[in-house]
Amino acid sequence: AAAVGVCENLNLTDIILSTHRGHGHTISKGASPEKMMLEILGKAGGSCSGKGGSMHIADFSVGMLGANGVVGANINIAVGAAHAIKIKSLDRIVTCIFGDGAINRGPFLEGLNWAKIYNLPVLFICEDNCYSATTKTSEMTAGAGAIARAEAIGLEAKSIDGNDIMIIDEAAKDLIHKTRTQGPHFLH
């Protein structure tokens, strides 16, 4: 549900990066489900000619820069893409989707810090299911969690009910506009 609410508010030229579970994000951004399935099956007609597979779904034609099998790696890739957008003065934003397990990895703080310092057009979205692989996130996360960490770096952060599509749509419209005009934001 969260991916649909966010992606329907993005422009085709806007970029998204996802997790190893990026199939819904990919379809929501407008990629062909058929090409995605061919990619998952390793077929030449896939969006990456069958070479990316399930964990590395990408479709540049719709702004899906890619999914990533390494927890948190997409965060710094997203920041790099946002920095390129800023340098080139393009009217685009980057949306980076990751799970709550990623907030305990180095790329999380590094990426958010870089985005804030350089005021980059990137919207960070933490899809929180309360688990980091097989461990409760609360058992391995010190402090108040994702929102507190984003706010400590100076990002405006918002927490919403990810199961309510109307709330997601409203928050997505607001934060995508703010990211486009003001720089990095954080949605939990």
C-alpha positions in Angstrom: 0.0 0.0 0.0 2.8 2.5 0.9 4.5 2.0 -2.5 1.3 2.8 -4.4 0.6 5.9 -2.5 4.1 7.2 -2.9 4.7 6.2 -6.6 1.5 7.6 -7.9 2.6 11.0 -6.7 5.9 10.9 -8.4 6.7 12.1 -11.9 8.0 9.5 -14.5 11.4 11.2 -14.4 11.6 11.0 -10.6 13.8 8.1 -9.3 13.1 5.4 -6.8 15.4 2.9 -5.1 14.1 -0.1 -3.2 15.0 -3.0 -1.1 15.4 -6.7 -2.1 11.6 -6.8 -1.8 11.1 -4.1 -4.4 8.6 -5.9 -6.7 5.6 -3.8 -5.6 7.6 -0.6 -5.7 8.7 -1.4 -9.3 5.2 -2.1 -10.5 3.9 1.0 -8.7 6.4 3.2 -10.5 5.1 2.0 -13.8 7.3 -0.9 -14.8 5.9 -3.7 -16.9 4.9 -6.7 -14.7 5.7 -9.0 -17.6 9.2 -7.7 -17.9 9.7 -7.9 -14.2 8.6 -11.5 -14.2 10.9 -12.3 -17.1 13.7 -10.7 -15.0 12.9 -12.7 -11.9 13.0 -15.9 -14.1 16.4 -14.9 -15.6 15.0 -14.5 -19.1 16.5 -12.2 -21.8 13.2 -10.2 -22.2 13.5 -9.0 -18.6 14.0 -5.4 -17.6 17.8 -6.1 -17.1 18.0 -8.8 -19.7 17.6 -11.5 -17.1 20.9 -10.6 -15.4 19.6 -8.7 -12.3 17.2 -11.3 -11.0 14.7 -10.8 -8.2 16.9 -8.9 -5.7 18.1 -6.4 -8.3 15.0 -5.3 -10.2 15.5 -2.1 -12.2 13.8 -0.3 -15.0 15.4 2.9 -15.9 12.7 3.8 -18.4 10.3 4.5 -15.4 12.8 5.9 -13.0 13.3 2.6 -11.0 17.0 2.9 -10.5 17.0 -0.4 -8.7 16.4 -2.7 -5.8 19.3 -3.9 -3.8 20.0 -7.1 -1.8 22.4 -5.4 0.6 20.6 -3.9 3.6 20.9 -0.1 3.5 23.1 0.0 0.4 20.3 1.8 -1.6 20.4 4.7 0.8 23.9 5.9 -0.3 23.1 5.1 -4.0 19.9 7.3 -3.6 22.0 10.1 -2.1 24.5 9.9 -5.0 21.6 10.1 -7.5 20.1 13.1 -5.6 23.5 14.8 -5.6 23.8 14.3 -9.4 20.2 15.8 -9.8 21.2 18.8 -7.8 24.5 19.4 -9.6 22.6 19.1 -13.0 19.8 21.4 -11.7 17.2 18.8 -12.8 13.5 19.0 -11.7 13.5 15.5 -10.1 13.6 13.9 -6.8 14.8 10.6 -5.5 12.7 8.4 -3.3 14.6 5.8 -1.2 12.6 3.0 0.4 14.2 0.7 3.0 13.2 -1.4 6.0 13.6 -0.7 9.7 16.6 -3.0 9.9 18.6 -0.6 7.7 18.5 2.1 10.4 21.2 0.2 12.3 23.6 0.1 9.4 26.2 2.8 8.6 24.7 3.8 5.3 21.6 5.1 7.1 23.4 7.8 9.1 25.9 8.5 6.4 23.3 8.9 3.7 20.9 11.1 5.8 23.8 13.2 6.9 25.1 13.8 3.4 21.6 14.6 2.1 21.0 17.2 4.8 24.5 18.8 4.5 24.0 19.3 0.8 20.2 19.8 0.9 19.6 17.1 -1.7 16.2 16.3 -3.2 15.7 12.9 -1.6 12.7 11.5 0.3 13.7 8.7 2.7 11.0 6.2 3.4 11.3 3.6 6.2 8.8 0.7 5.8 8.8 -0.5 9.4 7.5 -4.1 10.0 9.2 -4.2 13.4 11.6 -6.9 12.3 15.2 -6.9 11.1 15.3 -10.2 9.2 14.4 -12.6 12.0 15.0 -10.3 15.1 12.6 -7.8 16.6 14.0 -4.4 15.6 13.3 -3.1 19.1 15.7 -5.6 20.6 18.6 -4.4 18.5 17.9 -0.6 18.2 19.1 1.7 20.9 17.2 4.9 21.5 13.9 6.1 20.1 14.3 4.6 16.6 14.1 5.8 13.0 12.3 9.1 13.5 14.6 10.2 16.4 17.7 9.5 14.3 16.4 11.4 11.2 15.4 14.4 13.4 18.8 14.3 15.1 20.4 14.9 11.7 17.9 17.8 11.1 15.5 16.2 8.7 11.8 16.9 9.0 10.3 13.5 9.8 6.8 12.2 9.7 5.4 9.0 11.0 2.1 7.6 9.6 0.0 4.5 9.5 1.4 2.6 6.6 -1.8 0.5 6.3 -4.1 3.5 5.5 -3.8 4.3 1.8 -5.6 7.7 2.3 -3.1 8.8 4.9 -0.2 7.5 2.8 -1.5 9.5 -0.3 -1.8 12.7 1.7 1.6 12.4 3.3 3.2 11.4 0.0 1.8 14.4 -1.8 3.0 16.7 1.0 6.5 15.2 1.4 7.2 14.8 -2.3 6.3 18.5 -2.8 8.5 19.5 0.2 11.4 17.4 -1.0 11.2 18.9 -4.5 11.2 22.4 -3.1 13.0 22.3 0.2 15.4 19.3 0.2 15.5 16.0 2.1 12.6 14.6 4.2 11.9 11.4 6.1 8.7 9.3 6.2 8.3 6.5 8.6 
